[in-house]
Amino acid sequence: MKKLMTLLAVSGLAVASEASADYALNLTEGVTELSRDIHDLHMLIFWICVGIGVLVYGILVYSLIHHRKSKGVVPAQFHENTKIEILWTIIPFLILLGMAVPATRVMIKAYDTSGADLTVKVTGYQWKWKYDYLDEGVSFFSTLSAKSNEARQLGSGIDPATVDHYLLDVDHPLVLPVGKKVRFLFTGGDVIHAWWVPDLGWKKDTIPGFITDGWATIEKPGTYRGQCTELCGRDHAFMPIVVIAKPEAEYREWLAAQKGAPIVAVDDSASHQEKSNDHQPEPLQVAAATGEAMSSAPAEIGEPLTQEVAMTLGKEVYESHCQSCHQANGEGIQGLFPAIHGSQVVQGPLAAHIQLVLNGKPPLMASFRNILKPQEVAAVITYQRNAFGNSTGDLVQPADIAAH
Amino acid sequence: MSVSAIHDDHHDHGPAKGLMRWVTTTNHKDIGTLYMVTSLIMFMVGGAMALVIRAELFEPGMQFVDPMFFNSMTTLHALIMVFGAVMPAFAGLANWMIPMMIGSPDMALPRLNNWSFWLLPFAALMLVSTLFMEGGAAAAGWTLYPPLVLQTGAAFPFTIFTIHILGVSSILAAINIIVTILNMRAPGMTLMKMPLFVWTWLITAFLLIAIMPVFAGAVTMLLTDKFFGTSFFNAAGGGDPVLYQHLFWFFGHPEVYVLILPSFGIVSQIIPTFSRKPLFGYSSMVYATASIGFLSFIVWAHHQYTVGMPIEGELYFTYATMLIAVPTGVKVFNWISTMWKGAITFESPMLWAIAFVVLFTLGGFTGLMMSISPADLQYHDTYFIVAHFHYVLVSGAVFAIIGGVYYWLPKWTGRMYDERLAQLHFWLTTLSVNLCFFPQHFLGLAGMPRRIPDYALQFAEFNAWSSVGAFIFGFSQLIFCYIVFRCMSGHGEHASGEVWEGASEHGLEFTLPSPAPYHTWETPPNVH
């Protein structure tokens, strides 16, 4: 523990001298009552450990200094003492008992998801999050921001320091009201992920086929960032979480905008928390862009696509849903994720291509039937069949998709 | 090769000549040497993988490897260190030392012994070869959680087969050790007179026999889920991915005690020798080890506090886990009391043992912190746990093994190692291990998840320190290889039979000549 204190001091100095505001040595207190309770519990155990450490290491160091042969000590020959042995079995037990009481209290609180004001369902996918506001009919995907995504590619040549919130920024953040008890329901779409925002005080695994839950009452408006914390494959490090907590009125406004905007623009701005909040979507002829909020009305088929629009929208869909496996250049990863470029599926009969996208290929590829709208599927298939050196010239229509 | 090869003058027959000696040997000392050398090689291989990880993490951004390969590195690094480095090192020490310590001429089942060793290099080779298979090596972490692990390419069945073979090897070694300890003790060597190293291995061996079949079963269920259409871990077929985690950790938690109990034994041998005092609280040490062994079976789900167990489960596993601190504390107090009022000297084995006590205890503190389930909702799967288990496994298990090697190397080879080089090795290792792993506590608390190849900018500095520490640590081990090689090739001062001042009072092995003859205790000693 001495070491710890020294290191703490040294690191403290280093931090101060660099005035690095983001730096943290300790657990955050967070912005909920629960996160503060957990922080306090953490500090309590920490100081108990420091206390025991000082005592134990102190005795050890004393012995190493004073009981060495070079000082001419004649070694004692005692080798047991029942009283002291019973004592140092019972005292630690009592200390543990003292720790168990507050631990139990906080854990019971952490599990009490009752009386929530709203419920958000969080689904982990490789490698993005989907948020469903269950009572509002609003739902969208949240993926790593384009700028971070570009910078994080091997040999991108982009200095991460030039990217705002490198790896901790998303295209569509989760927006929540301040002062309301939010219940989260978690599930996984493919493999197990874990949803963690340190400022909320906890993390929870998202398990395919099962529902887990958690809750938070955020006290302060602000932007809170976190990451996936359960290894979920290649891009585990690249599916961050951004929560924006807003006052109730602003949250309502945001929610209304989401509901009133079933048709929204492709958002090509990268890091834009503020921007996307008061973002007035420009109506684009076509369909909803991926991930942008939309009412989850029963899959409307949508208007026919032009080649140009299909290619633009298709590229967006590709980047959010396909690229992490099949790669930005469409070459895939050998032995794992097949290339789109020159693929027999892509260049072969259309029906097989549509089937593959809609049904997926377990366990590697998700079924996109319930993830993407028919327009989006049509667009991304059109894009795949006419990009990466493929040139079938096909233009797929939403109606073609709906037929499958 | 081992010096024992040239030392057979007062015995009827020595080892066979040439390479076949090592293939066909049934001698516990030869097999011990084979285990130790294999362990050292795998330690370097697993270490090289750790350096790939730390090189990529030296600064933000992706510099060297694809994320998929990075995940394979974290997976193989752990599997190799656990099954290829630490466990074989313990098996090697057990082979060398248990017969000499209990006054037995050899292990009870010598041919089985040969087989359990020779399974190991092939399994290790197969595991490493998965790196070159289509789709790359397993990349789901050493825990091999489904459904993710089912996405592994061609390497999948080979990884599982490797685990099966390693499991068979461990079970055979464990059976051999139990049979040897229970049946081959010299007259007068009652159970409660056995050296602590023997005791800890006896308990470890029972743990191994209990857990390896569970692990083998769990990975076989993965195999049938992938290839034979079963749905043990697939919710769509009525299964549960979390069931695998319960099975894995029912194996995995006792497994981490398999990796530490023999270390407790080694340290309990070293400290009394260099304190020139008997071990304090021998019988409470035995009971504490047995309690830890028992508790290890009933705490597994503390690795799963975030999977959404019922609150009763969370609380039960919290309480049970906290209890482990009691017997572990007893051990630490006993070691310190052994040193208290002793006449301590600081030869290399003692330095490693003291560092073990200090750093393992530090790892114990963070372990206690993580046992508290609500706090673990924050710590779980962050660098805080990475720091924790490296403190207990590197500065715990590995330090004890290295200390044990320095302690017994003169007995094995008849040569004293170079004390100055050994001290250099100790200080470089200890300082670099702390530079490598201490900052990871801060990283975890500040919010850095584990198993990621790239990270946000606020984590940059501690990661840079950690990587520098890792590289110094890695390359310092070359000094160790050199020191060991010098002794094995017959360089250095001759060691006396007792090796360390007064050591013959602390173990039967130090009443034998150095190097230990090829056959020892053909006539059992009389133990009072």
Interface residues (C-beta under 8 A of the other chain):
Chain A: M1 K3 L4 L7 S11 A14 S20 D22 Y23 A24 L25 N26 L27 T28 D37 I38 L41 H42 I45 F46 C49 I52 G53 V56 Y57 I59 L60 S63 L64 H67 R68 K69 S70 V73 V74 P75 A76 Q77 F78 H79 E80 N81 I84 E85 W88 T89 P92 F93 L96 M99 A100 A103 T104 V106 M107 I108 A110 Y111 A151 R152 Q153 L154 G155 S156 I158 D159 P160 A161 H165 Y166 L167 L168 F186 D190 V191 I192 A194 W196 P198 G201 W202 K203 K204 D205 I207 P208 G209 F210 T212 D213 G226 Q227 C228 T229 E230 L231 C232 G233 R234 D235 H236 A237 F238 I333 Q334 G335 L336 P363 L364
Chain B: P60 G61 M62 Q63 F64 V65 D66 P67 M68 N71 M133 E134 G135 G136 A139 A140 G141 Y145 P147 L148 L150 Q151 G153 A154 N234 A235 A236 D240 P241 V242 S275 R276 K277 P278 L279 F280 G281 Y282 S283 S284 T306 V307 G308 I311 E314 L315 T318 Y319 M322 L323 A325 V326 G329 V330 V332 F333 I336 S337 T338 M339 W340 K341 G342 A343 I344 T345 F346 I354 V357 V358 T361 L362 F365 L368 M369 I372 S373 P374 A375 L377 Q378 H380 D381 T382 N434 F438 P439 F442 L445 A446 G447 P449 R450 R451 I452 P453 D454 Y455 A456 L457 Q458 E461
